[in-house]
Amino acid sequence: MAEHEPSGHQFMDLTVPEYAYMFGFLQADGHLSQQSRQRGRLTVEISARDIDLLRTFQELTPYNSSITERTRSTNFAETAHSAVWSVYSLEARTKLNELGLPYGRKSKAIRPPSVEFSDRDYLRGVIDADGSLGNTGQGYPFVSLTSASTAIVLYLCSFAEAVTGVERTAKRNQRDGIYNIMYVTEAAQILSRNLYYPGCLSLSRKYAAAESIASWVRPTGSKPRPPRICWTGEMDRIVLDAPTIADAAAALGYSKSACQVRRWKLLHGLAALSG
């Protein structure tokens, strides 16, 4: 992780890549609390192995702050060694709150800033805090985000589609109401390359994972998944009216299996007729 000291910019100018990243990370992993008489604080607690990132945040913040370490028992480990960055400044807290970091519980309420901001740096901050990237058990690269915020998930889907051409539909899990968005193989490579560029502010281990993704080569004989079909009303009518599935596939230029699945869904009410 490189040293970053943007000069000539106001604190939390989100057009500055470092501040855009920092704000995305704070939205996902920070906590604003307030008490009486305008007291309160911003805290970020992360694994002690990532303490260098908190030191960079401290350097980027022109207000007094502190970094402490603690060891405690959690549901996930007998002992967890973490680092906590704390900022008490009312001016700093007010600025962050105005930009869109709510006080108290925030997971569903957070959304991309309404001011101009560096989008790929902001999203990298969100993914460093609430996402993952690396390789699946089968060795395929992936980039994923787990979030309760509809606005942030939709923004990521829009950004990723513009960059990779891959469309994702945002749907909450029925079990916990959380979104899990994932990009794999070539789409993951393109997305991670765009987000984790040389010299960017990031978690060192996430940057290393992005470098690993960049070196992936599709195995010989493995074919990319065909692009998702956007069915239109006319295409649906061809699937339903064609004498055979082979005729429909020939007319549309798609595989027989894709046409068979679409016809089955239409006939059994699992998909609505487009158009």
VMD Tcl script that draws the C-alpha trace (Angstrom):
set ca {
  {0.00 0.00 0.00}
  {1.54 3.27 -1.08}
  {1.83 6.45 0.97}
  {-0.87 9.01 0.16}
  {-0.83 12.65 1.17}
  {-3.13 14.65 -1.14}
  {-2.25 18.32 -0.81}
  {-4.34 21.35 -1.70}
  {-7.62 19.53 -1.10}
  {-10.21 19.88 1.61}
  {-10.86 16.98 3.97}
  {-13.21 14.49 2.29}
  {-13.10 16.04 -1.17}
  {-14.49 12.91 -2.85}
  {-13.02 13.78 -6.24}
  {-9.66 12.89 -4.65}
  {-9.15 9.12 -5.05}
  {-7.84 8.61 -1.50}
  {-10.81 10.37 0.10}
  {-13.32 8.59 -2.19}
  {-11.81 5.25 -1.14}
  {-11.74 6.26 2.51}
  {-15.38 7.37 2.47}
  {-16.53 4.11 0.84}
  {-14.64 2.13 3.47}
  {-16.08 4.25 6.30}
  {-19.63 3.85 5.00}
  {-19.24 0.09 4.99}
  {-17.08 -0.46 8.08}
  {-17.16 2.74 10.13}
  {-19.52 3.76 12.93}
  {-20.68 7.26 13.89}
  {-22.07 7.68 17.39}
  {-23.35 10.78 19.13}
  {-24.17 11.81 22.68}
  {-25.45 14.92 24.41}
  {-23.75 18.33 24.03}
  {-22.54 17.49 20.51}
  {-20.21 14.81 21.76}
  {-19.59 11.68 19.75}
  {-16.99 9.84 17.72}
  {-16.19 8.00 14.54}
  {-14.68 4.56 15.00}
  {-13.36 1.96 12.61}
  {-12.34 -1.46 13.96}
  {-10.53 -3.87 11.68}
  {-8.11 -6.77 12.01}
  {-4.77 -5.68 13.45}
  {-3.06 -7.13 10.37}
  {-4.61 -4.21 8.42}
  {-3.51 -1.49 10.85}
  {-1.47 0.25 8.13}
  {-4.71 1.31 6.47}
  {-5.88 3.02 9.66}
  {-2.53 4.82 9.87}
  {-3.09 6.10 6.35}
  {-6.59 7.27 7.31}
  {-5.01 9.07 10.26}
  {-2.55 10.82 7.93}
  {-5.39 11.86 5.61}
  {-7.41 13.37 8.48}
  {-6.44 16.89 9.66}
  {-7.98 16.31 13.09}
  {-6.67 14.62 16.22}
  {-7.31 10.89 16.24}
  {-6.00 7.79 17.93}
  {-5.29 4.17 17.02}
  {-5.46 1.51 19.71}
  {-5.21 -2.26 19.63}
  {-7.17 -4.81 21.61}
  {-7.59 -8.56 21.95}
  {-10.96 -10.07 22.77}
  {-13.06 -13.20 22.37}
  {-15.62 -13.31 19.55}
  {-18.16 -15.71 18.08}
  {-15.68 -16.49 15.30}
  {-12.44 -16.93 17.23}
  {-11.26 -17.50 20.78}
  {-9.08 -14.41 20.52}
  {-9.34 -11.67 17.91}
  {-6.60 -9.05 17.66}
  {-8.04 -5.84 16.24}
  {-7.08 -2.20 15.70}
  {-9.46 0.70 16.37}
  {-9.20 4.19 14.88}
  {-11.18 6.89 16.73}
  {-11.96 10.48 15.73}
  {-13.86 12.78 18.10}
  {-13.86 16.05 16.12}
  {-17.36 17.49 15.66}
  {-16.27 19.16 12.42}
  {-15.03 15.88 10.98}
  {-18.15 14.00 12.08}
  {-20.44 16.68 10.65}
  {-18.67 16.54 7.29}
  {-18.94 12.76 7.07}
  {-22.57 12.81 8.14}
  {-23.44 15.42 5.49}
  {-21.79 13.27 2.82}
  {-23.90 10.26 3.76}
  {-22.46 8.43 6.76}
  {-25.44 8.16 9.16}
  {-25.26 8.09 12.92}
  {-26.04 4.72 14.49}
  {-27.15 1.67 12.49}
  {-26.61 2.30 8.83}
  {-26.30 -0.87 6.75}
  {-29.52 -0.39 4.75}
  {-29.48 3.42 4.74}
  {-26.07 4.06 3.17}
  {-25.92 5.06 -0.48}
  {-23.38 6.50 -2.93}
  {-22.62 10.19 -2.33}
  {-24.83 12.81 -3.96}
  {-21.79 15.01 -4.67}
  {-19.22 14.39 -7.41}
  {-16.90 11.52 -6.47}
  {-14.31 9.14 -7.91}
  {-16.49 6.08 -8.50}
  {-13.93 3.30 -8.84}
  {-12.06 4.43 -5.74}
  {-15.28 4.71 -3.74}
  {-16.36 1.20 -4.81}
  {-12.92 -0.22 -4.00}
  {-13.34 1.15 -0.47}
  {-16.74 -0.52 -0.15}
  {-15.39 -3.84 -1.46}
  {-12.29 -3.71 0.76}
  {-14.63 -3.38 3.75}
  {-17.60 -5.56 2.78}
  {-16.46 -7.56 -0.22}
  {-14.08 -10.32 -1.22}
  {-11.85 -11.15 -4.15}
  {-9.66 -14.10 -4.90}
  {-10.11 -17.56 -6.40}
  {-12.91 -20.07 -5.96}
  {-12.30 -23.67 -4.91}
  {-12.17 -24.54 -8.62}
  {-9.49 -21.89 -9.20}
  {-11.69 -19.32 -10.94}
  {-11.17 -15.65 -10.03}
  {-14.04 -13.78 -8.40}
  {-15.01 -10.37 -7.02}
  {-18.00 -10.18 -4.69}
  {-19.85 -7.77 -2.44}
  {-22.13 -8.54 0.50}
  {-24.32 -5.60 1.49}
  {-27.73 -4.68 2.89}
  {-27.80 -1.42 0.92}
  {-29.93 -1.52 -2.22}
  {-28.48 1.76 -3.49}
  {-24.86 0.64 -3.24}
  {-25.53 -2.78 -4.78}
  {-27.36 -1.21 -7.71}
  {-24.51 1.25 -8.19}
  {-21.97 -1.57 -8.27}
  {-24.09 -3.52 -10.76}
  {-24.36 -0.47 -13.02}
  {-20.65 0.30 -12.79}
  {-19.62 -3.32 -13.39}
  {-21.96 -3.70 -16.37}
  {-20.48 -0.57 -17.97}
  {-16.95 -1.89 -17.40}
  {-17.38 -5.62 -18.10}
  {-20.61 -5.88 -20.12}
  {-21.91 -8.43 -17.59}
  {-25.37 -7.82 -16.15}
  {-26.31 -8.81 -12.61}
  {-29.78 -8.73 -11.05}
  {-29.82 -7.51 -7.46}
  {-31.94 -9.78 -5.25}
  {-31.94 -10.03 -1.47}
  {-31.40 -13.45 0.11}
  {-34.63 -14.71 1.61}
  {-32.78 -15.98 4.69}
  {-31.19 -12.73 5.88}
  {-32.31 -10.02 3.44}
  {-28.72 -9.37 2.35}
  {-27.47 -8.93 -1.22}
  {-24.63 -11.13 -2.48}
  {-23.30 -9.97 -5.84}
  {-20.49 -11.92 -7.53}
  {-18.48 -11.60 -10.73}
  {-16.29 -14.47 -11.91}
  {-13.65 -15.40 -14.53}
  {-13.04 -12.72 -17.20}
  {-15.60 -10.34 -15.68}
  {-13.79 -10.55 -12.33}
  {-10.48 -9.87 -14.05}
  {-11.77 -6.79 -15.83}
  {-13.53 -5.44 -12.75}
  {-10.61 -6.01 -10.37}
  {-8.16 -4.50 -12.86}
  {-10.33 -1.38 -13.06}
  {-10.76 -1.07 -9.28}
  {-7.27 -2.07 -8.11}
  {-4.95 -0.05 -10.31}
  {-1.20 0.43 -9.61}
  {-0.51 2.70 -6.64}
  {-4.12 2.89 -5.43}
  {-4.98 3.09 -1.73}
  {-6.28 -0.30 -0.63}
  {-5.86 -3.14 1.84}
  {-2.54 -4.75 0.98}
  {-3.99 -8.27 1.00}
  {-6.87 -7.26 -1.28}
  {-4.44 -5.62 -3.69}
  {-2.36 -8.82 -3.71}
  {-5.52 -10.82 -4.48}
  {-6.28 -8.47 -7.38}
  {-2.78 -9.04 -8.76}
  {-3.37 -12.80 -8.53}
  {-6.65 -12.44 -10.41}
  {-4.89 -10.49 -13.15}
  {-2.52 -13.41 -13.79}
  {-5.30 -15.98 -14.26}
  {-5.52 -17.69 -17.65}
  {-8.60 -19.65 -18.66}
  {-7.77 -23.40 -18.78}
  {-7.42 -24.98 -22.21}
  {-10.74 -26.37 -23.38}
  {-12.76 -24.26 -20.95}
  {-15.19 -21.96 -22.75}
  {-16.60 -18.69 -21.42}
  {-20.25 -18.75 -20.45}
  {-22.38 -17.31 -23.28}
  {-23.82 -13.84 -22.66}
  {-27.20 -13.61 -20.94}
  {-30.12 -13.53 -23.38}
  {-32.44 -10.52 -23.13}
  {-35.72 -11.99 -24.33}
  {-38.10 -9.73 -26.26}
  {-41.76 -10.24 -27.08}
  {-40.91 -11.15 -30.66}
  {-38.32 -13.70 -29.54}
  {-40.81 -15.26 -27.11}
  {-43.39 -15.60 -29.90}
  {-40.84 -17.36 -32.11}
  {-40.00 -19.79 -29.28}
  {-43.69 -20.55 -28.73}
  {-44.82 -20.66 -32.38}
  {-41.91 -22.49 -34.02}
  {-42.77 -26.08 -35.08}
  {-39.78 -27.47 -33.20}
  {-37.16 -26.24 -30.76}
  {-34.56 -26.73 -33.51}
  {-36.53 -24.33 -35.74}
  {-36.68 -21.75 -32.94}
  {-32.95 -22.08 -32.28}
  {-32.16 -21.68 -35.99}
  {-34.39 -18.61 -36.28}
  {-32.96 -16.89 -33.20}
  {-29.35 -17.98 -33.44}
  {-29.33 -19.40 -29.89}
  {-28.74 -22.93 -28.60}
  {-31.57 -25.45 -28.52}
  {-31.16 -25.80 -24.76}
  {-31.65 -22.04 -24.19}
  {-34.79 -22.03 -26.35}
  {-36.09 -25.18 -24.64}
  {-35.68 -23.65 -21.17}
  {-37.36 -20.40 -22.24}
  {-40.30 -22.25 -23.82}
  {-40.73 -24.40 -20.72}
  {-40.73 -21.34 -18.43}
  {-43.29 -19.55 -20.60}
  {-45.61 -22.53 -20.80}
  {-45.46 -23.20 -17.07}
  {-45.90 -19.58 -15.99}
  {-42.37 -19.24 -14.58}
  {-41.63 -16.34 -16.92}
  {-43.91 -13.62 -18.25}
  {-44.22 -13.05 -21.98}
  {-41.89 -10.17 -22.82}
  {-43.05 -7.00 -24.48}
}
mol new
graphics top color blue
foreach p $ca { graphics top sphere $p radius 0.5 }
foreach p [lrange $ca 0 end-1] q [lrange $ca 1 end] { graphics top cylinder $p $q radius 0.2 }
display resetview
